[in-house]
Amino acid sequence: VLAWLGSEKGIVATPHAQRSVARLLVRFVDGAPLNLIQLLDTVEQSLGTPVQTAVKREDEQAFALANGSNLMFCEDAARRIQRALDADKSIADFHVRLEHQESLHAHNAVAHMRKNVPFI
């Protein structure tokens, strides 16, 4: 069992499945161009796993392996997003709410990060 858990087949079976939702409120610097695609790309790159709205059956194993190899707590994911947004000079302020929707527990895990004062 120990050998299997350490194998590529076992790595994706070890953690329980979760869906995550990130909500971003962003205020750009006056005069900065609004580039939402770049913003989404920045967030996806900071997490190391792109958003997948639909995965073809033949791509499921590769997608599950990529996600299973990049596990993180919601607080870690929120900190990664915070670092990425802090580095973007076109962003004046932001608030991030990240939620891991638990499949085994009766509660979800939630983390919040912000740059300056909350504006929500």
N, CA, C and O atoms as CSV, one atom per row, in Angstrom:
chain,resi,resn,atom,element,x,y,z
A,1,VAL,N,N,0.828,-1.192,0.000
A,1,VAL,CA,C,0.000,0.000,0.000
A,1,VAL,C,C,0.872,1.255,0.000
A,1,VAL,O,O,0.587,2.209,-0.725
A,2,LEU,N,N,1.934,1.259,0.811
A,2,LEU,CA,C,2.807,2.427,0.895
A,2,LEU,C,C,3.447,2.738,-0.451
A,2,LEU,O,O,3.545,3.904,-0.836
A,3,ALA,N,N,3.887,1.701,-1.177
A,3,ALA,CA,C,4.484,1.914,-2.499
A,3,ALA,C,C,3.460,2.502,-3.462
A,3,ALA,O,O,3.788,3.393,-4.246
A,4,TRP,N,N,2.212,2.008,-3.410
A,4,TRP,CA,C,1.173,2.513,-4.303
A,4,TRP,C,C,0.847,3.974,-4.000
A,4,TRP,O,O,0.676,4.772,-4.922
A,5,LEU,N,N,0.758,4.335,-2.708
A,5,LEU,CA,C,0.450,5.719,-2.338
A,5,LEU,C,C,1.509,6.682,-2.849
A,5,LEU,O,O,1.196,7.830,-3.164
A,6,GLY,N,N,2.755,6.235,-2.937
A,6,GLY,CA,C,3.825,7.089,-3.436
A,6,GLY,C,C,3.958,7.090,-4.941
A,6,GLY,O,O,4.775,7.831,-5.487
A,7,SER,N,N,3.166,6.271,-5.628
A,7,SER,CA,C,3.245,6.191,-7.083
A,7,SER,C,C,2.387,7.272,-7.726
A,7,SER,O,O,1.604,7.948,-7.058
A,8,GLU,N,N,2.555,7.423,-9.052
A,8,GLU,CA,C,1.743,8.403,-9.782
A,8,GLU,C,C,0.261,8.064,-9.699
A,8,GLU,O,O,-0.570,8.971,-9.677
A,9,LYS,N,N,-0.087,6.793,-9.653
A,9,LYS,CA,C,-1.497,6.401,-9.552
A,9,LYS,C,C,-2.059,6.728,-8.178
A,9,LYS,O,O,-3.227,7.095,-8.058
A,10,GLY,N,N,-1.246,6.601,-7.152
A,10,GLY,CA,C,-1.715,6.829,-5.793
A,10,GLY,C,C,-1.754,8.283,-5.394
A,10,GLY,O,O,-2.530,8.660,-4.516
A,11,ILE,N,N,-0.926,9.117,-6.023
A,11,ILE,CA,C,-0.824,10.513,-5.588
A,11,ILE,C,C,-2.151,11.252,-5.735
A,11,ILE,O,O,-2.477,12.105,-4.910
A,12,VAL,N,N,-2.913,10.938,-6.769
A,12,VAL,CA,C,-4.180,11.650,-6.956
A,12,VAL,C,C,-5.301,11.044,-6.131
A,12,VAL,O,O,-6.355,11.661,-5.980
A,13,ALA,N,N,-5.097,9.851,-5.596
A,13,ALA,CA,C,-6.135,9.218,-4.787
A,13,ALA,C,C,-6.001,9.578,-3.317
A,13,ALA,O,O,-6.962,9.438,-2.561
A,14,THR,N,N,-4.840,10.034,-2.902
A,14,THR,CA,C,-4.587,10.309,-1.491
A,14,THR,C,C,-5.423,11.462,-0.951
A,14,THR,O,O,-6.098,11.271,0.060
A,15,PRO,N,N,-5.422,12.664,-1.566
A,15,PRO,CA,C,-6.240,13.756,-1.029
A,15,PRO,C,C,-7.698,13.570,-1.431
A,15,PRO,O,O,-8.003,12.875,-2.400
A,16,HIS,N,N,-8.591,14.197,-0.676
A,16,HIS,CA,C,-9.985,14.150,-1.089
A,16,HIS,C,C,-10.253,15.282,-2.081
A,16,HIS,O,O,-9.582,16.314,-2.070
A,17,ALA,N,N,-11.234,15.064,-2.925
A,17,ALA,CA,C,-11.527,16.008,-3.996
A,17,ALA,C,C,-12.177,17.268,-3.445
A,17,ALA,O,O,-13.029,17.207,-2.560
A,18,GLN,N,N,-11.768,18.392,-3.974
A,18,GLN,CA,C,-12.355,19.676,-3.600
A,18,GLN,C,C,-12.519,20.524,-4.848
A,18,GLN,O,O,-11.792,20.382,-5.831
A,19,ARG,N,N,-13.486,21.398,-4.771
A,19,ARG,CA,C,-13.598,22.468,-5.755
A,19,ARG,C,C,-13.201,23.732,-5.028
A,19,ARG,O,O,-13.456,23.882,-3.833
A,20,SER,N,N,-12.586,24.626,-5.744
A,20,SER,CA,C,-12.183,25.894,-5.147
A,20,SER,C,C,-12.783,27.029,-5.945
A,20,SER,O,O,-12.905,26.954,-7.168
A,21,VAL,N,N,-13.157,28.084,-5.240
A,21,VAL,CA,C,-13.704,29.277,-5.871
A,21,VAL,C,C,-12.928,30.466,-5.345
A,21,VAL,O,O,-12.791,30.642,-4.134
A,22,ALA,N,N,-12.423,31.281,-6.252
A,22,ALA,CA,C,-11.736,32.514,-5.859
A,22,ALA,C,C,-12.560,33.690,-6.368
A,22,ALA,O,O,-12.960,33.730,-7.531
A,23,ARG,N,N,-12.802,34.638,-5.480
A,23,ARG,CA,C,-13.501,35.873,-5.855
A,23,ARG,C,C,-12.534,37.019,-5.639
A,23,ARG,O,O,-11.969,37.178,-4.557
A,24,LEU,N,N,-12.351,37.813,-6.675
A,24,LEU,CA,C,-11.416,38.932,-6.625
A,24,LEU,C,C,-12.165,40.237,-6.816
A,24,LEU,O,O,-12.977,40.366,-7.732
A,25,LEU,N,N,-11.896,41.194,-5.961
A,25,LEU,CA,C,-12.331,42.572,-6.171
A,25,LEU,C,C,-11.047,43.363,-6.371
A,25,LEU,O,O,-10.178,43.388,-5.500
A,26,VAL,N,N,-10.940,44.000,-7.511
A,26,VAL,CA,C,-9.695,44.677,-7.866
A,26,VAL,C,C,-9.989,46.121,-8.242
A,26,VAL,O,O,-10.913,46.402,-9.006
A,27,ARG,N,N,-9.195,47.030,-7.697
A,27,ARG,CA,C,-9.248,48.438,-8.105
A,27,ARG,C,C,-7.924,48.735,-8.785
A,27,ARG,O,O,-6.854,48.580,-8.198
A,28,PHE,N,N,-8.020,49.166,-10.034
A,28,PHE,CA,C,-6.822,49.465,-10.804
A,28,PHE,C,C,-6.371,50.902,-10.564
A,28,PHE,O,O,-7.168,51.764,-10.195
A,29,VAL,N,N,-5.101,51.140,-10.777
A,29,VAL,CA,C,-4.540,52.483,-10.698
A,29,VAL,C,C,-5.232,53.336,-11.761
A,29,VAL,O,O,-5.511,52.857,-12.860
A,30,ASP,N,N,-5.512,54.606,-11.430
A,30,ASP,CA,C,-6.144,55.507,-12.399
A,30,ASP,C,C,-5.347,55.515,-13.700
A,30,ASP,O,O,-4.129,55.692,-13.696
A,31,GLY,N,N,-6.049,55.323,-14.804
A,31,GLY,CA,C,-5.421,55.352,-16.117
A,31,GLY,C,C,-4.842,54.021,-16.566
A,31,GLY,O,O,-4.410,53.895,-17.712
A,32,ALA,N,N,-4.825,53.037,-15.698
A,32,ALA,CA,C,-4.289,51.722,-16.080
A,32,ALA,C,C,-5.283,51.024,-17.007
A,32,ALA,O,O,-6.492,51.111,-16.796
A,33,PRO,N,N,-4.785,50.339,-18.020
A,33,PRO,CA,C,-5.697,49.630,-18.924
A,33,PRO,C,C,-6.362,48.456,-18.204
A,33,PRO,O,O,-5.747,47.800,-17.363
A,34,LEU,N,N,-7.597,48.210,-18.539
A,34,LEU,CA,C,-8.351,47.107,-17.951
A,34,LEU,C,C,-8.135,45.872,-18.822
A,34,LEU,O,O,-8.697,45.770,-19.913
A,35,ASN,N,N,-7.324,44.944,-18.342
A,35,ASN,CA,C,-7.024,43.731,-19.091
A,35,ASN,C,C,-7.393,42.525,-18.226
A,35,ASN,O,O,-6.561,41.993,-17.490
A,36,LEU,N,N,-8.642,42.110,-18.329
A,36,LEU,CA,C,-9.143,41.020,-17.490
A,36,LEU,C,C,-8.507,39.673,-17.832
A,36,LEU,O,O,-8.298,38.844,-16.947
A,37,ILE,N,N,-8.199,39.452,-19.104
A,37,ILE,CA,C,-7.550,38.195,-19.499
A,37,ILE,C,C,-6.177,38.099,-18.842
A,37,ILE,O,O,-5.799,37.038,-18.346
A,38,GLN,N,N,-5.432,39.196,-18.838
A,38,GLN,CA,C,-4.121,39.206,-18.190
A,38,GLN,C,C,-4.263,38.968,-16.686
A,38,GLN,O,O,-3.459,38.248,-16.093
A,39,LEU,N,N,-5.274,39.563,-16.072
A,39,LEU,CA,C,-5.516,39.367,-14.641
A,39,LEU,C,C,-5.794,37.892,-14.337
A,39,LEU,O,O,-5.225,37.332,-13.400
A,40,LEU,N,N,-6.662,37.268,-15.123
A,40,LEU,CA,C,-6.969,35.848,-14.921
A,40,LEU,C,C,-5.744,34.973,-15.157
A,40,LEU,O,O,-5.503,34.021,-14.414
A,41,ASP,N,N,-4.968,35.295,-16.194
A,41,ASP,CA,C,-3.739,34.538,-16.456
A,41,ASP,C,C,-2.762,34.651,-15.291
A,41,ASP,O,O,-2.124,33.666,-14.916
A,42,THR,N,N,-2.643,35.843,-14.719
A,42,THR,CA,C,-1.749,36.062,-13.579
A,42,THR,C,C,-2.166,35.203,-12.394
A,42,THR,O,O,-1.327,34.575,-11.748
A,43,VAL,N,N,-3.459,35.177,-12.113
A,43,VAL,CA,C,-3.962,34.387,-10.982
A,43,VAL,C,C,-3.751,32.896,-11.241
A,43,VAL,O,O,-3.292,32.173,-10.357
A,44,GLU,N,N,-4.082,32.434,-12.444
A,44,GLU,CA,C,-3.890,31.018,-12.766
A,44,GLU,C,C,-2.426,30.615,-12.652
A,44,GLU,O,O,-2.112,29.557,-12.108
A,45,GLN,N,N,-1.525,31.459,-13.164
A,45,GLN,CA,C,-0.093,31.154,-13.097
A,45,GLN,C,C,0.399,31.122,-11.656
A,45,GLN,O,O,1.268,30.318,-11.317
A,46,SER,N,N,-0.142,31.979,-10.813
A,46,SER,CA,C,0.290,31.994,-9.413
A,46,SER,C,C,-0.098,30.702,-8.696
A,46,SER,O,O,0.589,30.271,-7.770
A,47,LEU,N,N,-1.187,30.094,-9.121
A,47,LEU,CA,C,-1.649,28.855,-8.494
A,47,LEU,C,C,-0.992,27.619,-9.096
A,47,LEU,O,O,-0.923,26.572,-8.453
A,48,GLY,N,N,-0.516,27.740,-10.319
A,48,GLY,CA,C,0.162,26.618,-10.950
A,48,GLY,C,C,-0.756,25.623,-11.624
A,48,GLY,O,O,-0.286,24.641,-12.198
A,49,THR,N,N,-2.043,25.854,-11.568
A,49,THR,CA,C,-3.009,24.972,-12.214
A,49,THR,C,C,-4.078,25.837,-12.867
A,49,THR,O,O,-4.726,26.629,-12.182
A,50,PRO,N,N,-4.276,25.704,-14.174
A,50,PRO,CA,C,-5.289,26.528,-14.828
A,50,PRO,C,C,-6.702,26.116,-14.445
A,50,PRO,O,O,-6.949,24.981,-14.037
A,51,VAL,N,N,-7.612,27.052,-14.583
A,51,VAL,CA,C,-9.029,26.773,-14.361
A,51,VAL,C,C,-9.503,25.837,-15.467
A,51,VAL,O,O,-9.206,26.048,-16.643
A,52,GLN,N,N,-10.231,24.814,-15.083
A,52,GLN,CA,C,-10.774,23.864,-16.050
A,52,GLN,C,C,-12.285,23.841,-15.885
A,52,GLN,O,O,-12.801,23.340,-14.886
A,53,THR,N,N,-12.985,24.381,-16.862
A,53,THR,CA,C,-14.440,24.355,-16.783
A,53,THR,C,C,-14.994,23.034,-17.292
A,53,THR,O,O,-16.024,22.559,-16.813
A,54,ALA,N,N,-14.319,22.449,-18.252
A,54,ALA,CA,C,-14.724,21.148,-18.782
A,54,ALA,C,C,-13.460,20.398,-19.192
A,54,ALA,O,O,-12.578,20.958,-19.844
A,55,VAL,N,N,-13.383,19.149,-18.809
A,55,VAL,CA,C,-12.224,18.327,-19.133
A,55,VAL,C,C,-12.709,17.142,-19.953
A,55,VAL,O,O,-13.620,16.421,-19.547
A,56,LYS,N,N,-12.085,16.948,-21.121
A,56,LYS,CA,C,-12.430,15.792,-21.940
A,56,LYS,C,C,-11.997,14.520,-21.221
A,56,LYS,O,O,-11.015,14.514,-20.479
A,57,ARG,N,N,-12.722,13.474,-21.446
A,57,ARG,CA,C,-12.456,12.199,-20.763
A,57,ARG,C,C,-10.998,11.772,-20.907
A,57,ARG,O,O,-10.384,11.321,-19.940
A,58,GLU,N,N,-10.444,11.911,-22.107
A,58,GLU,CA,C,-9.066,11.471,-22.334
A,58,GLU,C,C,-8.043,12.355,-21.614
A,58,GLU,O,O,-6.894,11.950,-21.437
A,59,ASP,N,N,-8.453,13.563,-21.196
A,59,ASP,CA,C,-7.551,14.478,-20.494
A,59,ASP,C,C,-7.701,14.406,-18.976
A,59,ASP,O,O,-6.937,15.045,-18.253
A,60,GLU,N,N,-8.673,13.638,-18.485
A,60,GLU,CA,C,-8.964,13.621,-17.050
A,60,GLU,C,C,-7.780,13.164,-16.207
A,60,GLU,O,O,-7.490,13.771,-15.176
A,61,GLN,N,N,-7.087,12.097,-16.632
A,61,GLN,CA,C,-5.986,11.569,-15.824
A,61,GLN,C,C,-4.851,12.587,-15.721
A,61,GLN,O,O,-4.301,12.792,-14.640
A,62,ALA,N,N,-4.499,13.223,-16.838
A,62,ALA,CA,C,-3.425,14.224,-16.808
A,62,ALA,C,C,-3.826,15.415,-15.942
A,62,ALA,O,O,-3.003,15.952,-15.200
A,63,PHE,N,N,-5.084,15.825,-16.034
A,63,PHE,CA,C,-5.565,16.943,-15.224
A,63,PHE,C,C,-5.562,16.571,-13.744
A,63,PHE,O,O,-5.142,17.369,-12.906
A,64,ALA,N,N,-6.029,15.364,-13.417
A,64,ALA,CA,C,-6.044,14.916,-12.024
A,64,ALA,C,C,-4.628,14.793,-11.477
A,64,ALA,O,O,-4.386,15.129,-10.318
A,65,LEU,N,N,-3.690,14.318,-12.290
A,65,LEU,CA,C,-2.299,14.197,-11.850
A,65,LEU,C,C,-1.695,15.574,-11.595
A,65,LEU,O,O,-0.992,15.765,-10.603
A,66,ALA,N,N,-1.962,16.542,-12.484
A,66,ALA,CA,C,-1.438,17.906,-12.293
A,66,ALA,C,C,-1.991,18.516,-11.008
A,66,ALA,O,O,-1.246,19.129,-10.243
A,67,ASN,N,N,-3.280,18.354,-10.768
A,67,ASN,CA,C,-3.884,18.900,-9.545
A,67,ASN,C,C,-3.410,18.155,-8.307
A,67,ASN,O,O,-3.124,18.776,-7.283
A,68,GLY,N,N,-3.324,16.832,-8.389
A,68,GLY,CA,C,-2.885,16.036,-7.255
A,68,GLY,C,C,-1.431,16.273,-6.891
A,68,GLY,O,O,-1.025,16.031,-5.754
A,69,SER,N,N,-0.650,16.741,-7.845
A,69,SER,CA,C,0.763,17.035,-7.594
A,69,SER,C,C,0.971,18.452,-7.085
A,69,SER,O,O,2.094,18.825,-6.746
A,70,ASN,N,N,-0.084,19.243,-7.024
A,70,ASN,CA,C,0.028,20.660,-6.659
A,70,ASN,C,C,-0.970,20.997,-5.549
A,70,ASN,O,O,-1.717,21.970,-5.650
A,71,LEU,N,N,-0.974,20.185,-4.493
A,71,LEU,CA,C,-1.930,20.389,-3.408
A,71,LEU,C,C,-1.543,21.590,-2.555
A,71,LEU,O,O,-0.360,21.851,-2.336
A,72,MET,N,N,-2.546,22.318,-2.077
A,72,MET,CA,C,-2.277,23.435,-1.170
A,72,MET,C,C,-3.535,23.743,-0.371
A,72,MET,O,O,-4.657,23.511,-0.824
A,73,PHE,N,N,-3.320,24.268,0.819
A,73,PHE,CA,C,-4.427,24.748,1.634
A,73,PHE,C,C,-4.960,26.035,1.016
A,73,PHE,O,O,-4.254,26.693,0.252
A,74,CYS,N,N,-6.201,26.400,1.340
A,74,CYS,CA,C,-6.773,27.623,0.769
A,74,CYS,C,C,-5.960,28.843,1.196
A,74,CYS,O,O,-5.850,29.804,0.435
A,75,GLU,N,N,-5.385,28.819,2.411
A,75,GLU,CA,C,-4.562,29.949,2.863
A,75,GLU,C,C,-3.317,30.099,1.992
A,75,GLU,O,O,-2.898,31.216,1.689
A,76,ASP,N,N,-2.725,28.968,1.588
A,76,ASP,CA,C,-1.551,29.013,0.717
A,76,ASP,C,C,-1.920,29.544,-0.663
A,76,ASP,O,O,-1.183,30.342,-1.243
A,77,ALA,N,N,-3.055,29.104,-1.185
A,77,ALA,CA,C,-3.514,29.590,-2.484
A,77,ALA,C,C,-3.788,31.089,-2.424
A,77,ALA,O,O,-3.430,31.821,-3.347
A,78,ALA,N,N,-4.422,31.554,-1.342
A,78,ALA,CA,C,-4.701,32.987,-1.192
A,78,ALA,C,C,-3.401,33.787,-1.110
A,78,ALA,O,O,-3.307,34.875,-1.679
A,79,ARG,N,N,-2.399,33.257,-0.405
A,79,ARG,CA,C,-1.109,33.959,-0.324
A,79,ARG,C,C,-0.420,34.027,-1.680
A,79,ARG,O,O,0.211,35.033,-2.003
A,80,ARG,N,N,-0.532,32.970,-2.474
A,80,ARG,CA,C,0.055,32.995,-3.823
A,80,ARG,C,C,-0.613,34.073,-4.677
A,80,ARG,O,O,0.058,34.828,-5.380
A,81,ILE,N,N,-1.934,34.131,-4.605
A,81,ILE,CA,C,-2.655,35.158,-5.367
A,81,ILE,C,C,-2.270,36.540,-4.865
A,81,ILE,O,O,-2.061,37.450,-5.667
A,82,GLN,N,N,-2.172,36.714,-3.554
A,82,GLN,CA,C,-1.793,38.004,-2.974
A,82,GLN,C,C,-0.428,38.453,-3.494
A,82,GLN,O,O,-0.270,39.610,-3.883
A,83,ARG,N,N,0.554,37.559,-3.505
A,83,ARG,CA,C,1.890,37.917,-4.002
A,83,ARG,C,C,1.837,38.343,-5.464
A,83,ARG,O,O,2.490,39.308,-5.861
A,84,ALA,N,N,1.056,37.620,-6.260
A,84,ALA,CA,C,0.954,37.943,-7.683
A,84,ALA,C,C,0.295,39.302,-7.896
A,84,ALA,O,O,0.755,40.085,-8.728
A,85,LEU,N,N,-0.772,39.594,-7.159
A,85,LEU,CA,C,-1.462,40.877,-7.321
A,85,LEU,C,C,-0.634,42.023,-6.750
A,85,LEU,O,O,-0.644,43.124,-7.300
A,86,ASP,N,N,0.087,41.777,-5.643
A,86,ASP,CA,C,0.979,42.801,-5.087
A,86,ASP,C,C,2.055,43.207,-6.089
A,86,ASP,O,O,2.472,44.364,-6.118
A,87,ALA,N,N,2.501,42.266,-6.901
A,87,ALA,CA,C,3.571,42.534,-7.864
A,87,ALA,C,C,3.085,43.302,-9.090
A,87,ALA,O,O,3.901,43.840,-9.839
A,88,ASP,N,N,1.785,43.361,-9.305
A,88,ASP,CA,C,1.222,44.049,-10.472
A,88,ASP,C,C,1.050,45.527,-10.155
A,88,ASP,O,O,0.195,45.901,-9.352
A,89,LYS,N,N,1.856,46.357,-10.780
A,89,LYS,CA,C,1.857,47.804,-10.499
A,89,LYS,C,C,0.593,48.507,-10.987
A,89,LYS,O,O,0.344,49.653,-10.612
A,90,SER,N,N,-0.211,47.836,-11.820
A,90,SER,CA,C,-1.448,48.462,-12.299
A,90,SER,C,C,-2.595,48.286,-11.305
A,90,SER,O,O,-3.671,48.854,-11.497
A,91,ILE,N,N,-2.378,47.509,-10.249
A,91,ILE,CA,C,-3.425,47.241,-9.263
A,91,ILE,C,C,-3.199,48.105,-8.030
A,91,ILE,O,O,-2.166,48.005,-7.368
A,92,ALA,N,N,-4.178,48.956,-7.731
A,92,ALA,CA,C,-4.079,49.845,-6.570
A,92,ALA,C,C,-4.521,49.138,-5.295
A,92,ALA,O,O,-3.945,49.366,-4.231
A,93,ASP,N,N,-5.523,48.293,-5.387
A,93,ASP,CA,C,-6.067,47.643,-4.200
A,93,ASP,C,C,-6.792,46.377,-4.636
A,93,ASP,O,O,-7.218,46.260,-5.785
A,94,PHE,N,N,-6.928,45.437,-3.718
A,94,PHE,CA,C,-7.660,44.215,-4.030
A,94,PHE,C,C,-8.132,43.543,-2.753
A,94,PHE,O,O,-7.608,43.776,-1.664
A,95,HIS,N,N,-9.131,42.708,-2.926
A,95,HIS,CA,C,-9.612,41.822,-1.870
A,95,HIS,C,C,-9.829,40.465,-2.521
A,95,HIS,O,O,-10.513,40.366,-3.539
A,96,VAL,N,N,-9.251,39.418,-1.941
A,96,VAL,CA,C,-9.374,38.055,-2.454
A,96,VAL,C,C,-10.116,37.222,-1.422
A,96,VAL,O,O,-9.789,37.255,-0.236
A,97,ARG,N,N,-11.104,36.485,-1.871
A,97,ARG,CA,C,-11.789,35.504,-1.013
A,97,ARG,C,C,-11.674,34.166,-1.715
A,97,ARG,O,O,-12.189,33.985,-2.818
A,98,LEU,N,N,-11.000,33.238,-1.075
A,98,LEU,CA,C,-10.784,31.928,-1.653
A,98,LEU,C,C,-11.472,30.881,-0.787
A,98,LEU,O,O,-11.295,30.857,0.431
A,99,GLU,N,N,-12.254,30.019,-1.419
A,99,GLU,CA,C,-13.005,29.001,-0.678
A,99,GLU,C,C,-12.738,27.624,-1.266
A,99,GLU,O,O,-12.941,27.403,-2.460
A,100,HIS,N,N,-12.286,26.703,-0.431
A,100,HIS,CA,C,-12.203,25.289,-0.798
A,100,HIS,C,C,-13.508,24.655,-0.336
A,100,HIS,O,O,-13.811,24.649,0.858
A,101,GLN,N,N,-14.264,24.132,-1.256
A,101,GLN,CA,C,-15.544,23.513,-0.934
A,101,GLN,C,C,-15.288,22.048,-0.586
A,101,GLN,O,O,-14.991,21.226,-1.453
A,102,GLU,N,N,-15.408,21.753,0.676
A,102,GLU,CA,C,-15.036,20.447,1.211
A,102,GLU,C,C,-15.987,19.342,0.756
A,102,GLU,O,O,-17.199,19.537,0.671
A,103,SER,N,N,-15.412,18.190,0.469
A,103,SER,CA,C,-16.224,17.031,0.108
A,103,SER,C,C,-16.386,16.056,1.277
A,103,SER,O,O,-17.305,15.237,1.273
A,104,LEU,N,N,-15.511,16.134,2.265
A,104,LEU,CA,C,-15.579,15.210,3.400
A,104,LEU,C,C,-16.016,15.858,4.700
A,104,LEU,O,O,-16.456,15.163,5.616
A,105,HIS,N,N,-15.906,17.163,4.799
A,105,HIS,CA,C,-16.202,17.853,6.050
A,105,HIS,C,C,-17.514,18.628,5.934
A,105,HIS,O,O,-17.976,18.921,4.831
A,106,ALA,N,N,-18.095,18.951,7.058
A,106,ALA,CA,C,-19.379,19.670,7.079
A,106,ALA,C,C,-19.193,21.174,6.950
A,106,ALA,O,O,-20.153,21.929,7.103
A,107,HIS,N,N,-17.989,21.615,6.676
A,107,HIS,CA,C,-17.701,23.046,6.558
A,107,HIS,C,C,-16.717,23.255,5.417
A,107,HIS,O,O,-15.974,22.341,5.059
A,108,ASN,N,N,-16.709,24.437,4.854
A,108,ASN,CA,C,-15.735,24.804,3.832
A,108,ASN,C,C,-14.593,25.567,4.480
A,108,ASN,O,O,-14.755,26.155,5.549
A,109,ALA,N,N,-13.446,25.555,3.833
A,109,ALA,CA,C,-12.296,26.330,4.301
A,109,ALA,C,C,-12.250,27.622,3.496
A,109,ALA,O,O,-12.360,27.594,2.270
A,110,VAL,N,N,-12.087,28.758,4.178
A,110,VAL,CA,C,-12.126,30.069,3.525
A,110,VAL,C,C,-10.932,30.898,3.971
A,110,VAL,O,O,-10.551,30.876,5.141
A,111,ALA,N,N,-10.343,31.629,3.027
A,111,ALA,CA,C,-9.249,32.551,3.343
A,111,ALA,C,C,-9.514,33.870,2.629
A,111,ALA,O,O,-10.032,33.896,1.513
A,112,HIS,N,N,-9.149,34.963,3.292
A,112,HIS,CA,C,-9.278,36.307,2.723
A,112,HIS,C,C,-7.904,36.965,2.715
A,112,HIS,O,O,-7.127,36.799,3.655
A,113,MET,N,N,-7.607,37.703,1.664
A,113,MET,CA,C,-6.387,38.507,1.583
A,113,MET,C,C,-6.762,39.849,0.978
A,113,MET,O,O,-7.680,39.942,0.162
A,114,ARG,N,N,-6.049,40.878,1.383
A,114,ARG,CA,C,-6.295,42.200,0.798
A,114,ARG,C,C,-4.995,42.983,0.802
A,114,ARG,O,O,-4.051,42.666,1.526
A,115,LYS,N,N,-4.976,44.020,-0.031
A,115,LYS,CA,C,-3.777,44.842,-0.129
A,115,LYS,C,C,-3.823,45.979,0.876
A,115,LYS,O,O,-2.926,46.110,1.709
A,116,ASN,N,N,-4.838,46.782,0.807
A,116,ASN,CA,C,-4.964,47.944,1.690
A,116,ASN,C,C,-6.215,47.810,2.537
A,116,ASN,O,O,-6.393,46.813,3.237
A,117,VAL,N,N,-7.059,48.784,2.479
A,117,VAL,CA,C,-8.295,48.745,3.261
A,117,VAL,C,C,-9.378,48.032,2.463
A,117,VAL,O,O,-9.384,48.111,1.234
A,118,PRO,N,N,-10.288,47.344,3.128
A,118,PRO,CA,C,-11.360,46.681,2.390
A,118,PRO,C,C,-12.264,47.715,1.721
A,118,PRO,O,O,-12.567,48.758,2.301
A,119,PHE,N,N,-12.683,47.419,0.510
A,119,PHE,CA,C,-13.571,48.347,-0.196
A,119,PHE,C,C,-14.797,47.614,-0.695
A,119,PHE,O,O,-15.376,47.976,-1.719
A,120,ILE,N,N,-15.191,46.578,0.035
A,120,ILE,CA,C,-16.368,45.822,-0.398
A,120,ILE,C,C,-17.548,46.160,0.492
A,120,ILE,O,O,-18.641,45.628,0.296
